Amino acid sequence: MKAKTDAVMASVDLREPWIWSLLCVLFIPVFPEYIMPILAFFALLFAKKDAKRRYQRLRVGKAGKVFLAFLCYMTIHTFWSSAAVDGLMPLAYWYAALLVYLAAVTILTSRERLETALFLLSLVVGLLGLLSIVQYVCGMLGVEWMPVQVWDTVDEAVYRFLGMEVNLHTVGLRPAATFSNPNLFAQFLLMAMPFAAAFSFSGQRTAAKVVGRLGVVCGVGGLCLTFSRGAFLAIGAIAVVMCIANIRRLVPILMVLMSVIMLLPDSIYARLSSMGNAADIAIIERFDVWGVTMEAFLQRPVTGHGFGYMWSALVQNGFSAPHAHNLFLHFLAEAGLVGLVLLLFLMWKLFRAGFELIIHAPKTRMYGAAVIAFVAGVCVCGMVDYPLATPKPLAMFVTALAATDAMSVFEMKHASSTVGRALPFADRLTPRLEAWVKRKTDPKEGNEERKVKSEE
């Protein structure tokens, strides 16, 4: 078992296309938001190359089918909505997230590949968490060369070039690592943390898992320093689920948690205590934003207004918030009851897959708990924020979907489908598209086509 788990670190072979696909997926949080579609595209290319080596095609799991159904619904709905122009950009990054899902679920074909992915994920979590800790310390010491947002200068230049007015500044010392906002950084961490912890703290202790544990500890430290109250609530829900799943190790886990709590600075306790302050400006603004969101929902309760509507609606009402600060209300306003039902069905699919993994075998119990903790974290955070608002957290969300679907396939032998079978109309479009690409890229095919036309 030790040799097998230590092989996780040695399995990172850069000659393998699936490793490059995995790196493209996991490095999305490291780069700015607008780089995500580029990395998603290359991740899919490498995943397709890996699938071709195995004589396979791009795959879609059970949760992925629900995600595809929602995306098809929102595509049709957005183009027919009154906010079609505003919805093009959100629709574009949701399609980029689809590329991330297809790449991840296609390459994660075995437990060995999954453990390699989770090991690299724990490294990313740890490095970003460590970076945010350094940012906080430098801010406390007054060091000016270390910004609380690494890509701040680049982001401002890009958005200025594109003519977009985006507020990238935050109030107070709240490090965001490579993200443009500390809340976005916290949302990524709370989605990644359950899977990194499941890998790092399950089974026998090995070199890879020790490194993973250090990554999780740094990630927890980075999340605390974001001062994101929604993430604090979510990480509490995640901790409860993981403790229940490890009830036999509850005492040492509680001791570690108490030690971490004792090391937290007073500023974090002050932030936590502000949750019950009804005079807090952020809390008052959220209630006002929720009121505008409910009015938008009541205008079109069944189908909603389409992607991008809430941003423009809130701006018209004098709010600078880009979303409804509530996952479920935001879906009601933009996707209607239909979209909310699809979202809840997707969460149910994930919860059921996690429960099945828990009862399937001892070796899959921690991964099943990670899936349920992920669902709990997203739902709790979604009560006070919208964790799917930007490309990088959304990419982590669909990566978790892909990991869950992949585990259901190689651990429990659940069926998966090709993209063509998941989308019936793709059975007709895909062969024609492949034939068109072959004619344009293969000189022989092009010459034969021109020869036939000349003879006619």
KEGU-536542 format. One line per field, with one value per residue (C-alpha): x, z, y; residue in one letter. Coordinates in Angstrom, 1 decimal, decimal comma, padded with zeros to 4 digits. Layout:
c1 <- c(X ...)
c3 <- c(Z ...)
c2 <- c(Y ...)
resn <- c(A ...)
% end
This chain:
c1 <- c(000,0 002,8 004,6 001,4 000,6 004,1 003,9 001,4 004,3 006,3 003,2 003,5 005,0 005,0 005,1 001,6 -001,2 -003,5 -001,0 -001,0 -004,7 -004,8 -002,3 -004,4 -007,4 -005,7 -003,7 -006,8 -006,9 -003,3 -004,0 -006,4 -010,1 -009,9 -007,2 -009,6 -011,2 -007,8 -006,7 -010,0 -009,6 -006,1 -007,2 -009,9 -007,3 -005,0 -007,9 -009,1 -005,5 -005,4 -008,8 -007,7 -004,7 -007,1 -009,5 -012,1 -014,2 -015,0 -017,3 -020,2 -021,4 -024,7 -024,1 -022,6 -025,9 -027,8 -025,2 -025,5 -029,3 -029,1 -026,6 -028,8 -031,8 -029,9 -028,5 -031,9 -033,4 -030,6 -030,8 -034,6 -034,4 -034,4 -030,9 -029,3 -026,3 -025,6 -025,8 -023,2 -020,2 -021,6 -022,8 -019,3 -017,6 -020,2 -019,3 -015,7 -016,6 -018,2 -014,8 -013,2 -015,7 -015,3 -011,6 -011,5 -014,1 -012,4 -008,9 -009,9 -010,3 -008,7 -008,0 -004,3 -005,2 -007,6 -005,1 -002,5 -005,1 -006,0 -002,3 -001,7 -004,9 -003,6 -000,4 -002,3 -004,4 -001,3 000,7 -002,2 -002,9 000,8 000,8 -002,2 -000,5 002,6 000,4 -001,2 002,1 003,5 000,4 000,8 004,4 003,7 005,5 004,3 005,8 003,5 -000,1 -003,1 -004,1 -001,3 -002,8 -004,2 -002,1 -002,5 -006,3 -006,7 -004,8 -006,8 -010,2 -009,3 -008,3 -011,6 -013,5 -015,0 -015,6 -014,8 -014,1 -011,1 -010,4 -011,3 -011,7 -009,2 -006,4 -008,0 -005,5 -006,9 -003,8 -004,2 -007,9 -009,4 -011,5 -011,0 -014,5 -013,8 -010,6 -012,5 -015,1 -012,5 -010,8 -014,1 -014,8 -011,3 -010,7 -012,9 -011,3 -007,7 -008,5 -010,0 -006,8 -004,4 -006,0 -007,2 -005,2 -001,6 000,7 003,0 005,2 002,4 -000,1 002,2 002,7 -001,1 -001,7 000,6 -001,3 -004,6 -003,3 -002,0 -005,3 -007,3 -005,0 -005,5 -009,3 -009,4 -007,4 -010,0 -012,4 -015,2 -018,2 -020,0 -016,9 -016,6 -020,1 -019,4 -016,1 -018,0 -020,5 -017,7 -015,9 -019,1 -019,5 -015,9 -016,0 -019,1 -017,4 -014,4 -016,2 -013,6 -010,9 -013,2 -011,1 -007,8 -009,7 -011,3 -008,0 -006,5 -009,5 -009,2 -005,5 -006,2 -009,0 -006,6 -004,1 -006,5 -006,0 -008,5 -009,5 -011,1 -013,2 -014,3 -015,3 -017,3 -019,1 -020,2 -022,5 -025,2 -024,9 -028,0 -026,4 -023,6 -023,5 -022,8 -025,7 -028,1 -027,1 -027,6 -031,2 -031,8 -030,3 -032,4 -035,5 -034,6 -033,9 -037,2 -039,0 -037,1 -038,1 -041,8 -041,8 -040,8 -041,2 -041,0 -038,2 -036,4 -034,7 -031,6 -027,9 -026,5 -029,8 -029,2 -026,0 -027,8 -030,9 -028,8 -026,8 -030,1 -031,2 -028,0 -026,1 -022,5 -023,0 -022,5 -024,9 -027,7 -025,4 -027,5 -027,0 -030,7 -032,2 -029,9 -030,9 -034,6 -034,1 -032,1 -033,1 -036,6 -038,1 -036,9 -033,3 -033,6 -035,1 -032,2 -029,7 -031,3 -031,5 -027,7 -027,0 -029,1 -027,2 -023,9 -025,3 -026,5 -023,2 -021,4 -023,6 -023,2 -019,4 -019,6 -021,4 -019,7 -016,3 -014,0 -011,5 -014,2 -015,8 -013,6 -014,2 -017,9 -017,8 -015,8 -018,5 -021,2 -019,1 -018,6 -022,4 -022,9 -020,2 -021,6 -025,2 -024,3 -022,0 -024,8 -027,2 -025,2 -023,1 -023,1 -020,1 -020,6 -020,3 -016,9 -014,9 -012,3 -014,7 -017,0 -014,1 -013,5 -017,2 -017,3 -014,0 -015,7 -018,6 -016,2 -014,3 -017,6 -018,8 -015,4 -015,4 -018,9 -017,6 -014,3 -015,3 -018,9 -019,0 -021,8 -022,4 -021,1 -022,0 -020,3 -021,1 -023,1 -025,4 -025,7 -026,9 -029,0 -028,6 -024,8 -025,0 -025,8 -023,6 -020,4 -019,7 -020,4 -018,1 -015,4 -015,7 -015,5 -012,4 -010,8 -011,4 -009,9 -006,8 -006,1 -004,6 -005,6 -009,3 -009,2 -007,7 -010,2 -013,1 -011,7 -011,2 -014,8 -016,1 -014,0 -015,3 -018,8)
c3 <- c(000,0 000,9 -002,4 -004,3 -002,7 -002,9 -006,6 -006,8 -006,8 -009,3 -011,7 -012,8 -016,2 -018,5 -021,5 -020,9 -022,4 -019,5 -017,1 -019,3 -019,4 -015,6 -015,2 -017,4 -015,2 -011,9 -012,8 -013,7 -010,2 -010,5 -013,5 -014,1 -014,7 -018,5 -019,0 -017,8 -021,3 -022,9 -020,3 -020,6 -024,4 -024,1 -021,3 -023,7 -026,5 -024,3 -022,9 -026,4 -027,3 -024,2 -025,0 -028,5 -027,2 -025,2 -028,1 -026,2 -026,6 -024,4 -021,6 -019,6 -016,2 -014,5 -012,9 -016,1 -018,0 -015,6 -016,1 -019,9 -019,6 -017,6 -020,1 -023,1 -021,3 -020,4 -023,9 -025,6 -022,8 -022,8 -026,6 -026,3 -023,2 -023,0 -021,6 -024,4 -024,8 -021,1 -021,0 -023,7 -021,4 -018,5 -021,2 -022,7 -019,4 -018,5 -021,9 -020,9 -017,7 -019,8 -021,5 -018,1 -017,0 -020,2 -019,9 -016,3 -016,5 -019,5 -018,1 -014,5 -015,4 -012,4 -008,7 -009,5 -011,8 -009,2 -006,4 -008,7 -009,4 -005,7 -004,8 -007,3 -006,1 -002,6 -003,8 -005,6 -002,4 -000,2 -002,5 -002,8 000,9 001,7 -000,8 001,0 004,3 003,0 001,6 004,9 006,8 004,2 004,6 008,4 008,0 005,4 002,6 -000,6 -003,3 -002,3 -003,3 -001,8 -005,4 -007,5 -010,9 -009,8 -012,2 -015,1 -014,5 -014,5 -017,8 -019,5 -018,3 -019,3 -022,8 -023,1 -021,9 -018,9 -015,6 -013,0 -009,3 -008,2 -004,9 -001,5 001,8 004,5 004,6 003,0 000,9 -002,3 -003,6 -007,4 -007,3 -007,9 -004,7 -001,4 -001,5 -004,8 -003,3 -000,3 -002,5 -004,5 -001,3 000,3 -002,9 -003,2 000,5 001,0 -001,8 -000,8 002,8 001,7 -000,1 002,5 005,7 004,5 004,4 005,5 005,9 002,9 001,4 -000,9 001,9 004,2 001,5 001,0 004,7 004,7 001,7 003,5 006,6 004,5 002,6 005,9 007,0 003,7 003,9 007,4 006,3 003,5 006,3 004,2 006,5 004,0 003,6 007,4 007,7 004,7 006,2 009,4 007,6 005,8 009,1 010,6 007,6 007,7 011,5 011,2 008,5 010,8 014,0 015,2 014,9 016,3 019,4 017,6 014,9 017,6 019,3 016,0 015,3 018,8 018,3 015,0 016,6 019,4 016,9 015,0 015,3 017,1 013,8 012,6 015,8 015,3 011,8 013,0 015,7 013,1 011,6 014,1 013,7 012,1 011,5 009,4 006,0 004,1 005,7 005,1 001,4 001,1 002,3 -000,2 -003,0 -002,1 -002,4 -005,9 -006,8 -005,6 -007,6 -010,7 -009,9 -009,5 -013,0 -014,6 -012,0 -014,4 -016,8 -015,3 -017,2 -018,6 -017,8 -017,0 -016,1 -012,4 -012,9 -015,1 -012,8 -009,7 -011,4 -012,4 -008,8 -007,6 -006,3 -007,3 -006,6 -009,7 -008,4 -005,9 -003,1 -002,9 -005,2 -005,1 -005,5 -008,3 -010,1 -009,5 -011,1 -014,1 -014,7 -013,0 -011,2 -014,1 -013,5 -009,7 -010,1 -012,3 -009,8 -006,9 -008,9 -009,7 -006,0 -005,2 -007,8 -006,1 -002,6 -003,7 -005,4 -002,3 -000,1 -002,4 -002,2 001,6 001,8 -001,2 000,4 003,2 000,6 -000,9 002,3 002,7 -000,9 -000,5 002,6 000,5 -002,1 000,6 002,3 -001,0 -001,5 002,0 001,6 -001,7 -000,4 002,9 001,2 -001,5 001,2 001,5 -001,7 -005,4 -005,7 -009,4 -010,4 -012,0 -014,2 -011,6 -008,8 -011,5 -012,9 -009,5 -009,2 -012,5 -011,6 -008,5 -010,6 -012,9 -010,0 -008,6 -011,9 -012,5 -009,1 -009,8 -013,0 -011,9 -008,3 -008,6 -012,3 -013,1 -016,7 -018,5 -022,0 -024,9 -025,6 -028,6 -026,5 -023,7 -026,3 -029,0 -031,6 -031,4 -033,0 -036,2 -035,8 -034,6 -037,7 -040,0 -038,1 -038,0 -041,7 -042,4 -040,2 -042,0 -045,4 -044,3 -042,6 -044,7 -048,1 -049,7 -048,7 -050,0 -053,3 -053,8 -053,1 -055,7 -058,2 -057,8 -058,3 -061,4 -063,0 -062,4)
c2 <- c(000,0 002,4 001,8 002,2 005,5 006,9 006,2 009,1 011,5 009,5 009,2 012,9 012,0 015,0 012,8 011,7 013,9 013,3 014,9 018,0 018,0 017,7 020,5 022,8 022,1 022,5 025,5 027,5 029,1 030,3 032,5 035,4 034,7 035,5 032,8 030,1 029,5 029,1 026,5 024,8 024,5 023,0 020,7 019,3 018,9 016,9 014,9 014,0 012,9 010,7 009,2 008,5 006,5 004,4 004,0 006,0 009,2 012,1 010,9 012,3 011,0 011,2 014,6 015,8 015,0 017,3 020,0 019,6 019,8 023,0 024,5 023,7 025,2 028,4 028,7 028,7 030,8 033,4 034,1 034,5 036,7 040,5 040,4 038,4 040,7 040,8 037,0 036,3 036,6 034,4 031,9 031,8 030,9 028,3 026,7 026,9 025,2 022,4 021,9 021,6 019,0 017,0 017,0 016,0 013,2 011,8 011,5 010,4 006,7 005,0 005,4 006,0 008,9 010,4 010,2 012,0 014,7 015,2 015,3 018,1 019,8 019,8 021,3 024,1 024,7 024,8 027,1 029,6 029,4 030,0 032,9 034,5 034,1 035,9 038,6 039,1 039,2 041,7 043,8 043,9 044,9 047,6 045,9 047,5 045,2 042,4 043,2 041,4 040,5 039,1 039,9 043,3 045,4 043,0 042,8 046,5 046,9 044,1 045,4 048,9 047,7 045,8 048,9 047,1 048,8 046,2 047,2 045,1 046,9 045,4 047,1 046,2 043,7 040,7 038,6 037,1 035,2 035,0 035,8 039,2 039,1 037,4 036,0 034,2 032,8 031,5 029,9 028,1 026,8 025,6 023,6 022,1 021,5 018,4 016,5 017,5 016,5 013,2 012,3 013,6 012,2 008,8 005,5 005,1 008,1 008,5 011,2 012,3 012,5 014,4 017,0 017,0 017,6 020,6 021,9 021,5 023,3 026,2 026,3 026,5 029,4 031,2 030,7 032,2 035,3 036,0 037,1 035,7 035,1 032,9 030,7 030,5 029,1 026,7 025,4 024,8 022,6 020,8 020,1 018,7 016,3 015,2 014,7 012,5 010,5 010,0 009,4 007,0 009,7 012,4 013,2 013,9 015,8 018,0 018,6 019,8 022,0 023,5 024,2 025,9 028,0 029,1 030,3 032,5 036,3 038,4 040,1 036,8 036,5 040,1 039,2 036,2 038,2 040,7 038,1 038,9 042,7 043,9 047,3 045,9 047,6 044,4 042,6 045,5 045,6 041,9 042,2 045,0 043,0 040,0 042,3 043,3 039,7 038,5 041,3 040,0 036,4 037,3 039,0 035,7 032,9 029,9 030,6 033,6 036,4 034,7 034,9 038,3 039,9 040,4 042,4 045,0 045,0 045,6 048,4 050,1 049,9 051,6 048,5 047,7 044,0 041,9 039,1 038,4 037,2 034,1 031,1 030,0 033,4 034,2 031,0 031,9 035,3 034,3 030,6 030,6 027,6 025,3 026,3 026,0 022,5 021,5 022,9 021,0 017,8 018,2 018,6 015,6 013,5 014,5 013,8 010,4 009,5 010,6 008,4 005,4 005,9 005,9 002,6 001,0 000,1 001,3 002,6 004,9 006,1 009,3 010,2 009,9 012,1 014,6 014,7 015,3 017,9 019,6 019,8 021,0 023,7 025,0 025,1 026,9 029,4 029,8 031,1 034,3 034,4 033,2 030,8 030,3 033,9 033,8 031,3 030,1 029,0 027,6 025,6 024,1 023,3 021,3 019,6 018,3 017,1 015,3 013,7 012,4 011,0 009,4 007,7 006,4 004,8 003,2 002,4 001,4 000,5 003,0 003,7 006,8 008,1 009,7 013,3 012,1 010,0 012,6 015,1 013,3 016,0 015,6 012,2 014,0 017,0 015,3 013,1 016,0 018,3 015,7 015,2 018,9 019,2 016,3 017,8 021,1 019,6 016,5 017,4 014,1 014,5 018,1 017,0 014,2 016,6 019,1 016,3 015,1 018,7 019,2 015,9 017,0)
resn <- c(M K A K T D A V M A S V D L R E P W I W S L L C V L F I P V F P E Y I M P I L A F F A L L F A K K D A K R R Y Q R L R V G K A G K V F L A F L C Y M T I H T F W S S A A V D G L M P L A Y W Y A A L L V Y L A A V T I L T S R E R L E T A L F L L S L V V G L L G L L S I V Q Y V C G M L G V E W M P V Q V W D T V D E A V Y R F L G M E V N L H T V G L R P A A T F S N P N L F A Q F L L M A M P F A A A F S F S G Q R T A A K V V G R L G V V C G V G G L C L T F S R G A F L A I G A I A V V M C I A N I R R L V P I L M V L M S V I M L L P D S I Y A R L S S M G N A A D I A I I E R F D V W G V T M E A F L Q R P V T G H G F G Y M W S A L V Q N G F S A P H A H N L F L H F L A E A G L V G L V L L L F L M W K L F R A G F E L I I H A P K T R M Y G A A V I A F V A G V C V C G M V D Y P L A T P K P L A M F V T A L A A T D A M S V F E M K H A S S T V G R A L P F A D R L T P R L E A W V K R K T D P K E G N E E R K V K S E E)
% end
